[in-house]
Amino acid sequence: MLQEAHALLRSGIDVKIGFIETQNRAETQALVAVQAILNLRPTPTKTVLK
């Protein structure tokens, strides 16, 4: 999906990402690094909803 976002950006379409979890994967982090990041906020990963 991030690769598709890059293709859309190259064709002039504005792309927004609502949430991304990289799982510390270098390839994913590299794909996200070129995007403008707004309001980066850590999110707990072990939250239990009731």
N, CA, C and O atoms as CSV, one atom per row, in Angstrom:
chain,resi,resn,atom,element,x,y,z
A,1,MET,N,N,0.812,-1.190,0.000
A,1,MET,CA,C,0.000,0.000,0.000
A,1,MET,C,C,0.858,1.259,0.000
A,1,MET,O,O,0.521,2.238,-0.666
A,2,LEU,N,N,1.961,1.244,0.738
A,2,LEU,CA,C,2.819,2.425,0.750
A,2,LEU,C,C,3.471,2.638,-0.611
A,2,LEU,O,O,3.698,3.775,-1.025
A,3,GLN,N,N,3.767,1.559,-1.296
A,3,GLN,CA,C,4.332,1.691,-2.641
A,3,GLN,C,C,3.304,2.323,-3.581
A,3,GLN,O,O,3.661,3.138,-4.431
A,4,GLU,N,N,2.042,1.955,-3.434
A,4,GLU,CA,C,0.979,2.561,-4.233
A,4,GLU,C,C,0.846,4.050,-3.896
A,4,GLU,O,O,0.617,4.870,-4.785
A,5,ALA,N,N,0.987,4.394,-2.631
A,5,ALA,CA,C,0.925,5.795,-2.223
A,5,ALA,C,C,2.029,6.593,-2.899
A,5,ALA,O,O,1.797,7.718,-3.341
A,6,HIS,N,N,3.221,6.027,-2.984
A,6,HIS,CA,C,4.328,6.705,-3.657
A,6,HIS,C,C,4.023,6.909,-5.140
A,6,HIS,O,O,4.325,7.963,-5.701
A,7,ALA,N,N,3.431,5.911,-5.765
A,7,ALA,CA,C,3.067,6.036,-7.184
A,7,ALA,C,C,2.038,7.150,-7.375
A,7,ALA,O,O,2.129,7.923,-8.328
A,8,LEU,N,N,1.069,7.233,-6.480
A,8,LEU,CA,C,0.055,8.288,-6.563
A,8,LEU,C,C,0.688,9.670,-6.375
A,8,LEU,O,O,0.347,10.620,-7.079
A,9,LEU,N,N,1.611,9.769,-5.419
A,9,LEU,CA,C,2.307,11.039,-5.195
A,9,LEU,C,C,3.076,11.469,-6.441
A,9,LEU,O,O,3.054,12.640,-6.820
A,10,ARG,N,N,3.754,10.513,-7.075
A,10,ARG,CA,C,4.509,10.822,-8.292
A,10,ARG,C,C,3.598,11.305,-9.411
A,10,ARG,O,O,4.024,12.092,-10.258
A,11,SER,N,N,2.354,10.847,-9.426
A,11,SER,CA,C,1.424,11.265,-10.474
A,11,SER,C,C,0.651,12.534,-10.078
A,11,SER,O,O,-0.265,12.954,-10.785
A,12,GLY,N,N,1.030,13.140,-8.940
A,12,GLY,CA,C,0.449,14.416,-8.558
A,12,GLY,C,C,-0.757,14.336,-7.642
A,12,GLY,O,O,-1.397,15.354,-7.378
A,13,ILE,N,N,-1.080,13.150,-7.152
A,13,ILE,CA,C,-2.226,12.985,-6.257
A,13,ILE,C,C,-1.742,13.094,-4.812
A,13,ILE,O,O,-0.789,12.421,-4.419
A,14,ASP,N,N,-2.404,13.944,-4.024
A,14,ASP,CA,C,-2.056,14.129,-2.616
A,14,ASP,C,C,-2.503,12.900,-1.826
A,14,ASP,O,O,-3.638,12.445,-1.969
A,15,VAL,N,N,-1.614,12.370,-0.998
A,15,VAL,CA,C,-1.891,11.150,-0.237
A,15,VAL,C,C,-1.754,11.441,1.251
A,15,VAL,O,O,-0.800,12.094,1.674
A,16,LYS,N,N,-2.700,10.960,2.040
A,16,LYS,CA,C,-2.656,11.076,3.498
A,16,LYS,C,C,-2.706,9.675,4.087
A,16,LYS,O,O,-3.466,8.827,3.621
A,17,ILE,N,N,-1.901,9.435,5.105
A,17,ILE,CA,C,-1.890,8.146,5.799
A,17,ILE,C,C,-2.446,8.389,7.191
A,17,ILE,O,O,-1.931,9.227,7.931
A,18,GLY,N,N,-3.498,7.656,7.554
A,18,GLY,CA,C,-4.127,7.852,8.849
A,18,GLY,C,C,-3.416,7.151,9.983
A,18,GLY,O,O,-3.386,7.664,11.101
A,19,PHE,N,N,-2.851,6.007,9.726
A,19,PHE,CA,C,-2.174,5.237,10.778
A,19,PHE,C,C,-1.179,4.319,10.113
A,19,PHE,O,O,-1.477,3.702,9.091
A,20,ILE,N,N,-0.003,4.229,10.688
A,20,ILE,CA,C,1.006,3.299,10.161
A,20,ILE,C,C,1.732,2.642,11.324
A,20,ILE,O,O,2.172,3.318,12.254
A,21,GLU,N,N,1.852,1.345,11.266
A,21,GLU,CA,C,2.633,0.581,12.247
A,21,GLU,C,C,3.754,-0.081,11.474
A,21,GLU,O,O,3.513,-0.992,10.682
A,22,THR,N,N,4.975,0.368,11.698
A,22,THR,CA,C,6.109,-0.137,10.921
A,22,THR,C,C,6.649,-1.468,11.426
A,22,THR,O,O,7.361,-2.159,10.696
A,23,GLN,N,N,6.325,-1.839,12.655
A,23,GLN,CA,C,6.872,-3.045,13.272
A,23,GLN,C,C,8.411,-3.046,13.209
A,23,GLN,O,O,9.048,-4.099,13.181
A,24,ASN,N,N,8.980,-1.842,13.187
A,24,ASN,CA,C,10.441,-1.651,13.112
A,24,ASN,C,C,11.070,-2.299,11.888
A,24,ASN,O,O,12.248,-2.655,11.917
A,25,ARG,N,N,10.310,-2.456,10.823
A,25,ARG,CA,C,10.847,-3.005,9.567
A,25,ARG,C,C,11.506,-1.867,8.795
A,25,ARG,O,O,10.885,-0.835,8.543
A,26,ALA,N,N,12.758,-2.063,8.425
A,26,ALA,CA,C,13.527,-1.016,7.751
A,26,ALA,C,C,12.869,-0.578,6.448
A,26,ALA,O,O,12.817,0.618,6.163
A,27,GLU,N,N,12.369,-1.512,5.657
A,27,GLU,CA,C,11.748,-1.170,4.377
A,27,GLU,C,C,10.511,-0.296,4.583
A,27,GLU,O,O,10.311,0.686,3.868
A,28,THR,N,N,9.684,-0.657,5.564
A,28,THR,CA,C,8.478,0.125,5.848
A,28,THR,C,C,8.848,1.504,6.367
A,28,THR,O,O,8.246,2.500,5.965
A,29,GLN,N,N,9.823,1.573,7.247
A,29,GLN,CA,C,10.263,2.859,7.782
A,29,GLN,C,C,10.799,3.753,6.674
A,29,GLN,O,O,10.564,4.962,6.686
A,30,ALA,N,N,11.514,3.176,5.721
A,30,ALA,CA,C,12.038,3.954,4.600
A,30,ALA,C,C,10.907,4.501,3.732
A,30,ALA,O,O,10.987,5.637,3.265
A,31,LEU,N,N,9.866,3.719,3.511
A,31,LEU,CA,C,8.738,4.174,2.697
A,31,LEU,C,C,7.972,5.298,3.388
A,31,LEU,O,O,7.442,6.191,2.726
A,32,VAL,N,N,7.917,5.254,4.703
A,32,VAL,CA,C,7.193,6.283,5.457
A,32,VAL,C,C,8.055,7.539,5.607
A,32,VAL,O,O,7.521,8.644,5.704
A,33,ALA,N,N,9.362,7.384,5.627
A,33,ALA,CA,C,10.269,8.501,5.911
A,33,ALA,C,C,10.140,9.644,4.914
A,33,ALA,O,O,10.391,10.793,5.277
A,34,VAL,N,N,9.762,9.373,3.690
A,34,VAL,CA,C,9.681,10.445,2.692
A,34,VAL,C,C,8.366,11.201,2.751
A,34,VAL,O,O,8.219,12.231,2.094
A,35,GLN,N,N,7.411,10.711,3.522
A,35,GLN,CA,C,6.120,11.377,3.679
A,35,GLN,C,C,6.240,12.450,4.755
A,35,GLN,O,O,7.004,12.295,5.709
A,36,ALA,N,N,5.500,13.518,4.607
A,36,ALA,CA,C,5.403,14.519,5.667
A,36,ALA,C,C,4.622,13.887,6.812
A,36,ALA,O,O,3.554,13.314,6.594
A,37,ILE,N,N,5.142,13.987,8.014
A,37,ILE,CA,C,4.493,13.353,9.164
A,37,ILE,C,C,3.855,14.438,10.022
A,37,ILE,O,O,4.519,15.385,10.442
A,38,LEU,N,N,2.573,14.289,10.272
A,38,LEU,CA,C,1.827,15.229,11.094
A,38,LEU,C,C,1.410,14.567,12.397
A,38,LEU,O,O,0.880,13.456,12.386
A,39,ASN,N,N,1.642,15.229,13.504
A,39,ASN,CA,C,1.174,14.757,14.815
A,39,ASN,C,C,1.515,13.299,15.087
A,39,ASN,O,O,0.629,12.478,15.324
A,40,LEU,N,N,2.790,12.989,15.052
A,40,LEU,CA,C,3.233,11.643,15.381
A,40,LEU,C,C,2.961,11.387,16.852
A,40,LEU,O,O,3.430,12.129,17.715
A,41,ARG,N,N,2.206,10.341,17.134
A,41,ARG,CA,C,1.818,10.049,18.510
A,41,ARG,C,C,1.944,8.560,18.756
A,41,ARG,O,O,1.350,7.767,18.027
A,42,PRO,N,N,2.706,8.158,19.770
A,42,PRO,CA,C,2.795,6.729,20.091
A,42,PRO,C,C,1.438,6.192,20.524
A,42,PRO,O,O,0.672,6.879,21.201
A,43,THR,N,N,1.157,4.987,20.136
A,43,THR,CA,C,-0.102,4.343,20.496
A,43,THR,C,C,0.214,3.030,21.204
A,43,THR,O,O,1.014,2.239,20.705
A,44,PRO,N,N,-0.398,2.789,22.355
A,44,PRO,CA,C,-0.145,1.512,23.052
A,44,PRO,C,C,-0.529,0.342,22.157
A,44,PRO,O,O,-1.542,0.391,21.459
A,45,THR,N,N,0.285,-0.710,22.182
A,45,THR,CA,C,0.008,-1.850,21.328
A,45,THR,C,C,-0.709,-2.978,22.048
A,45,THR,O,O,-1.183,-3.914,21.404
A,46,LYS,N,N,-0.796,-2.909,23.341
A,46,LYS,CA,C,-1.443,-3.991,24.098
A,46,LYS,C,C,-2.667,-3.487,24.850
A,46,LYS,O,O,-2.889,-3.846,26.006
A,47,THR,N,N,-3.448,-2.663,24.192
A,47,THR,CA,C,-4.638,-2.097,24.807
A,47,THR,C,C,-5.795,-3.097,24.708
A,47,THR,O,O,-6.044,-3.662,23.643
A,48,VAL,N,N,-6.479,-3.303,25.795
A,48,VAL,CA,C,-7.641,-4.193,25.807
A,48,VAL,C,C,-8.892,-3.322,25.891
A,48,VAL,O,O,-9.054,-2.539,26.827
A,49,LEU,N,N,-9.758,-3.467,24.919
A,49,LEU,CA,C,-10.996,-2.692,24.923
A,49,LEU,C,C,-12.085,-3.468,25.627
A,49,LEU,O,O,-12.212,-4.676,25.429
A,50,LYS,N,N,-12.868,-2.800,26.441
A,50,LYS,CA,C,-13.959,-3.470,27.162
A,50,LYS,C,C,-15.275,-3.102,26.558
A,50,LYS,O,O,-16.318,-3.563,27.022
